[in-house]
Amino acid sequence: MMLNTMLRGGAAALAMSSLLGGAALAQADAETGETATSPTEAMGMSDDQRVATVGETEITGGDLARFIEGLPAEMQEQPPQLLMSMGAQQLILRELLLQKANAENLSDDSEVQSLTEGSGAMDKENAMIRVYLDREMEARVTDDAVQTLYDEAAAQAGEGEELPPLADVRPQIEQQLQREAIQSIQAELAEETEVTIYGPDGEPIEDAG
C-alpha cells in the first residue's frame, strides 16, 4: 500500500547523493591507485563512445565510467547493464538540471557563491544544481503536500489498520514527495531540451525531448 511505498522513499536521497557526489568519489578512488574492470569496459564501451546528448552536450562512455566508479561499493555490485542504464539516466538528469540552473543565472547567485567558498566547498556546477533543487523542493514539498499524502494513505488503510502518527512518518513522506518531485522536474526539463540516447552502434535509439 501507499505507506509501504513511502517507507522506501530513501531512493530519492540516494539518487541525489549520486548526482552530486559521484565525481568526487571517483577522483578519490583514482588517487588510491586502485584499478578494476569497469562496467563500461565489461560491456565493450570505449571512453569516447557517445552515450547520450542533452541539447548540445555529449555524455560519453568515459563520463559514465567515472560516474559508476563514484557510486557506493554495494551499488557497484549490480549487473553492468543495470549500472550503465541507471548511470546514463542520472547523468542525463544532472545535465538537464545544470542547464536549467545556468538558464536561471544561478552561477552568480549568492547562495551558490557561499557553497563554493571555505572548507568543504562544492564545485560550482554541483553548487548550482544543489541550490536549484533545494528551491524546487521547498516549493513542491510543503506542509500541505505532506498532509495530503498522509490523508490519502489513511484513506487506503485496511479495516482496523492504524497508521503511525504523522510526526513519526513525516521524514518518509517527505522523501516520497521528493522522489515524485524529481521525476516531475526531469519530465518538465526533458520537454524543454532535446535528449537523445545512443545504442552501441552509435545510432539514436531514444529521443526523450
N, C-alpha and C positions, 0 to 999 in steps of 0.2 A: 504494500500500500504506500501511499504518499509519504508517510512518516519514515518508513524504511529507506525510501529514496533520499530523503533529506539527510538521513544519518550517514549516507555515503557521499555526501556533497563535498568532502575534502578534496576530491579530484580537481576542483577548480583552483584551489590554492596551490596544489602541486603543479598544475599546468602553468600558472603564472610564475611560480618559482623557477620552472624550467625556462620560460621565456626570458626572464631577467638574469638568471644565474648560470645558464648552461655554458656560455662562452668563457666566463671567468673560471669555472671549474675545469674546463678543457685545458685552459692555459696552465692551471696549476698542475694537472696531470702531466702535461708535456714537460714541465720543468723538472719533474722527478726522473725523467728519462725512461719511463715505462712505455713499452710498445706492445701492441697486440693487434690481431687482425680485426679491423672494424667491420660492422655490419655492411657498410657500403662496399668494402673490399670483398667481403664474403659473397656479395651479390654481383660482383663484377663491375661495379660502378667506379669510374675514374673521377678524380678531383675536379676536373674541368667540365664534366658532363652536366648539361643543363637539366635541372630537376623541375623548375617552375619559373615563371616570370610573373611579377606583380607590378603592373604598369610597365615601366621601363627597366625595372630592377630584376636582375637574374639571381636565382638561387641555384647553386651548383652542388655537385656531389661532395666537394670539399666542405662547403657550408654545412651540409647535412651530417657529414662525418664528425665535424667539430662539435656540432650540437649534441649528437648522440654520446660522444665521449664525455660531455659535461653532465650527463644525467647521473642520478644516483646509481650505485653499483647494482642494486637489486633490479632496477628497471632495465639495465643493460643486458640482463639475462633473458629478456624476452626474445622471441624469434626475430632474426634480422629483418624479414619483410614487414613485420608489425612495427618494429622500431623505425624503419625508414618511412613508413606511411605516417606514423604519429609525428616523427620529426619534421617531415615535409609540411604537414598541416600547421605545426607550431611555428615554423619559420615563415610560412605564408601569413599567419595571423600576426606575427611580430612585425613583419614588413608593412602590412596594412595599418597597424597601429602607429608605426613610426611615420609613415607617410601622412596619416591624419594629424599626428602631433605637429609635424612640420607645417602642414597646411594651416594649422591654428597658431602658428608662430610661437610655439612653446620653447623654442631654442633660447629666446631671450627672457623667458618667464622667470620671475624672481624665485619661485619655489624650485624650479629646475636648477637655477644657479646655486641655491643653497645645498641641493643634493650632490652637487659636483665639487663641493669645497670641503676642506678639512679632512680629518681622519675618517676612514671608511667611505670615502667619496665614491659615488657611482660614476660610470662613464656617461657622457651627455645623452647618448641615444637611449640608454636604459632609464635615465632620469626623466626624459621626455615621455617615454611610454608609461612610467610609473605615475607621473603627475596626471597624464591624460586618463589613465584607468581609474585612479583614485577619485577624480572628479566625476567620471561617469558612474562609478559605483555609488558615490554619495547621492547622486541624483536618482538612481534606479533602486538601490537597496535602502528603502525608507522604513520608518516605523509602520506606516500604513501597509506597505507591501508584506512585511513580516507578519502582521496581524492577519492579513487576508489569507496568506498561505497556511497559517496555523488554523484558522477557522475552517478552511477547506479540508485540511487533514482531519479535524474533529468531526466534520460532517460525514466523512467517508469511513470513520471508525466503525468497527463492528459492534453489534449489540453487547453491552456490558464491558466494552473496551474503553479504558480511560487513558487519555493522553497525559504525559507529564505536563507540569505547569509550563507556560510559555517561557518563563525565565530560564528553565532548565534546558530547553531545546533551541533557544534563540540562536546560539552560535551555529548550529547545524542548519537552521532555516536560512540564516544569512548566507552560509556557504552555498546552499541550493540556489538562492536568488542570484548570487554572484556568478555561479555557473551558467544560469539562464541568461544573465546579462551579457556575459562574454560571448555566448552563442549568438545573441541578438546583435551585438556590436559587430561581430565578424560578418554576419549576413548583411548588415547595413553597409559596412565598408566595402564588401565584395560587390555590392550593387554600384558603387561609385568608381571602382577601379577594376580594370580587366585583369583577371587572374587565369593563367594557363598552366596546366600541369603536363609534363612531357613523359613519354614512355622510354624504355631502354633503347629504342631505335632513334630517339631524338625527335620523334614526331609528337605533336599535341594529342593528348588523349582526353583532356577535360578542359572546358572553358567555363570557369566559375564566375566570370564577371557579368 
